[in-house]
Amino acid sequence: MPDCQSEDAGATLTGMSTKLIERGARIRRTKWVELSCLLCGEAAATLEGSTLRPRTPTSVRVNGARVVCGRCGGSLSPADQGERVHFV
């Protein structure tokens, strides 16, 4: 096992989240997915929840019911995904 990981890291995070919730903190989680073009490899946009956030104003186009790459018109596919956690 690498030095940077410990076995009880998950338990520590769970315990910290439980303590924050007990103290009245609200946690807002937002899942995101980066979309990149299958043809040219352009990182075109990020999909956060149900909101599409293009990298630049011309990086995506709407073609009928599809969202395509603004550079070459290729199909977009998920490249990377994650979750943001905000404490409010």
Secondary structure, 3 states (H helix, E strand, C coil): CCCCCCCCHHHHHHHHHHHHHHCCCCEEEEEEEEEEECCCCCEEEEEECCEEEECCCCCEEEECCEEEECCCCCEEEEEEEEEEEEEC
